[in-house]
Amino acid sequence: MSADRAAPARASSPQAREQFEQLLTACRGDGALVEWPHAGIAGGAPCGDLVRIAVRCAGETVEEVGFTASGCGAARACAAATVELAEGRPLLEVAKLGASDIAAYVGGLSPGKWHGAALAADALHRALGMALAAGAVAHPQRSGRVVVAFSGGVDSTVAAYLAAQSGKEVVAVTLELWADPATDPERSCCSPRAVLRARGLAHTLGLPHFTLDLRQRFSAQVVSPFLRLHDAGRTPNPCVVCNGQVRFDALIAATHALGAERLLTGHYARLADDGEGLLLRRASDPCKDQSYMLARLEPALLERLEFPLGSLEKTQVREIARAAALPVAERPESQDLCFVAGLGTRSFLRRHAASSLRRGKFVTRDGREVGEHDGHQLYTVGQRRGLGVAMGYPAYVVAKDPQRNRVVLGTRDELWARRVYLDRDLILHRAPQRVRAVQLRYRQRPLPCVLVEDEDRAWLELAQPALAPAPGQTACLLDGELVVGAATIAGWEK
Ligand SMILES: Nc1ncnc2c1ncn2[C@@H]1O[C@H](COP(=O)(O)OP(=O)(O)OP(=O)(O)O)[C@@H](O)[C@H]1O
């Protein structure tokens, strides 16, 4: 199989033209499975060509494939070719098919017609992803088969490479979570463009690839709460929620359906058994540690997970990628939340929550008005930059009052917390006495603490003060390097 990104073949020979014409006239599968639910659609208004490919899977096989296609002849011929290439074949072989395979089958395509093959491949892969997500695929468990959560960045690519090098049979799965034209497609790991890039890369590496379209779930369970929590004056951690409630559930279900033993990701985290069972453990590289982002994973899931990069440093990961000539070796790090990539949180809120942003007052603790802002949602506790208010001293956001749309400014000294209150969403995987430290923000050093609970609430007594814990952020509860629980920060006092 060749990659989607290979140079377009040219239709030149008489044989190629004959193959193309035959596909156009014979068209096995044309109009078949019209009502079938696992149908992917690609193309549409912007290009005028529309390809719909439907699949009926049974067990490990793509039993039947149907299509409808409108627009240019190439789109139709490529859709028909997809039926010929996929029908009756093992699902994991079909998952390796790319546009170049389809283009080759029709006898080659000129660059202007390559589009038809790309649409057919995309529609096919959307259909396969739907069948997988709907539970229409069932492989018996195969020893040595693993699924890699494949964003197409350097980390997940190296995770896949290491697994393949150690003799594992690797299946790549990419999640499509968000489609907003304003998001930078180069920097987002989960946009439609990122999915195409990841699929092309997986095929280049010879891996079967599946796309799970979780856009609706992501919007309902991650983005909507993200906006609501900002309205409520909080600074949420959508990645923690996404990992805990969306990503890993879907990926583990796919792992099971594809007959894989384990799900591997490129997260920098480790697993450890403390005698009571598996827990997450911080990565050996403290600068890259991502256990905080995984703090809400159910311990029961951990048995099916592996983090091949947990004991490596990022520089080592890049070295491995370079030595293996992986085409992503120099790909830059993703910095932002995936759905605000290239926009930043403030612009994202301006774009998606404009109606709830209203002008309001900056005030001091004693209620003195010192300036105006564009909406309390755009500020976070501990923020210093971008306030646009001259106070005569370095001013920080020390609190927010969402009801009155006020942002309270003060000095850095006012931001030191000794007691951090937790929401009722506290989860503990071990006895409360095992909570010995807390990480209050991603990329922040853990601080020693004890967990205290009474009938009404729970809080952390910190052994040393923390600067600006933001309500809404996750408190990742630690015993040494082990994650023993998590909660959302409700508030704090000195
Ligand atoms: N859209 C996605 N589909 C599938 N898996 C994903 C996706 N986004 C992230 N992941 C998985 O989560 C891991 C950590 O994601 P994170 O957003 O931190 O990206 P990253 O550190 O830039 O990793 P990478 O270099 O692999 O993109 C990735 O290595 C990958 O295994």
The ligand as an SDF file (V2000), in Angstrom:
LIG
                    3D

 31 33  0  0  0  0  0  0  0  0999 V2000
   -6.5070   13.7780   17.9550 N   0  0  0  0  0  0  0  0  0  0  0  0
   -5.9220   12.7620   18.5780 C   0  0  0  0  0  0  0  0  0  0  0  0
   -6.2070   11.4900   18.2270 N   0  0  0  0  0  0  0  0  0  0  0  0
   -5.6430   10.4350   18.8550 C   0  0  0  0  0  0  0  0  0  0  0  0
   -4.7830   10.5720   19.8720 N   0  0  0  0  0  0  0  0  0  0  0  0
   -4.4540   11.7980   20.2600 C   0  0  0  0  0  0  0  0  0  0  0  0
   -4.9940   12.9660   19.6370 C   0  0  0  0  0  0  0  0  0  0  0  0
   -4.4740   14.0470   20.2580 N   0  0  0  0  0  0  0  0  0  0  0  0
   -3.6460   13.5920   21.2100 C   0  0  0  0  0  0  0  0  0  0  0  0
   -3.6320   12.2380   21.2210 N   0  0  0  0  0  0  0  0  0  0  0  0
   -2.8520   11.3280   22.1040 C   0  0  0  0  0  0  0  0  0  0  0  0
   -2.5670   12.0010   23.3190 O   0  0  0  0  0  0  0  0  0  0  0  0
   -1.1390   12.1340   23.4690 C   0  0  0  0  0  0  0  0  0  0  0  0
   -0.8050   13.4480   24.1470 C   0  0  0  0  0  0  0  0  0  0  0  0
   -1.4150   14.4580   23.4220 O   0  0  0  0  0  0  0  0  0  0  0  0
   -0.9140   15.9480   23.4730 P   0  0  0  0  0  0  0  0  0  0  0  0
   -2.0620   16.7780   23.0820 O   0  0  0  0  0  0  0  0  0  0  0  0
   -0.2350   16.1950   24.7410 O   0  0  0  0  0  0  0  0  0  0  0  0
    0.0290   16.0020   22.2350 O   0  0  0  0  0  0  0  0  0  0  0  0
    1.5610   16.0300   22.0630 P   0  0  0  0  0  0  0  0  0  0  0  0
    2.3210   15.9760   23.3400 O   0  0  0  0  0  0  0  0  0  0  0  0
    1.8320   17.1270   21.1260 O   0  0  0  0  0  0  0  0  0  0  0  0
    1.7150   14.6110   21.3690 O   0  0  0  0  0  0  0  0  0  0  0  0
    2.0030   14.3750   19.8740 P   0  0  0  0  0  0  0  0  0  0  0  0
    3.4130   14.8500   19.6710 O   0  0  0  0  0  0  0  0  0  0  0  0
    1.8420   12.9030   19.6920 O   0  0  0  0  0  0  0  0  0  0  0  0
    0.9710   15.1900   19.1160 O   0  0  0  0  0  0  0  0  0  0  0  0
   -0.6010   12.0340   22.0480 C   0  0  0  0  0  0  0  0  0  0  0  0
    0.7450   11.6210   22.0520 O   0  0  0  0  0  0  0  0  0  0  0  0
   -1.5150   10.9840   21.4660 C   0  0  0  0  0  0  0  0  0  0  0  0
   -1.1570    9.6780   21.8550 O   0  0  0  0  0  0  0  0  0  0  0  0
  1  2  1  0
  2  3  1  0
  2  7  2  0
  3  4  2  0
  4  5  1  0
  5  6  2  0
  6  7  1  0
  6 10  1  0
  7  8  1  0
  8  9  2  0
  9 10  1  0
 10 11  1  0
 11 12  1  0
 11 30  1  0
 12 13  1  0
 13 14  1  0
 13 28  1  0
 14 15  1  0
 15 16  1  0
 16 17  2  0
 16 18  1  0
 16 19  1  0
 19 20  1  0
 20 21  2  0
 20 22  1  0
 20 23  1  0
 23 24  1  0
 24 25  2  0
 24 26  1  0
 24 27  1  0
 28 29  1  0
 28 30  1  0
 30 31  1  0
M  END
$$$$
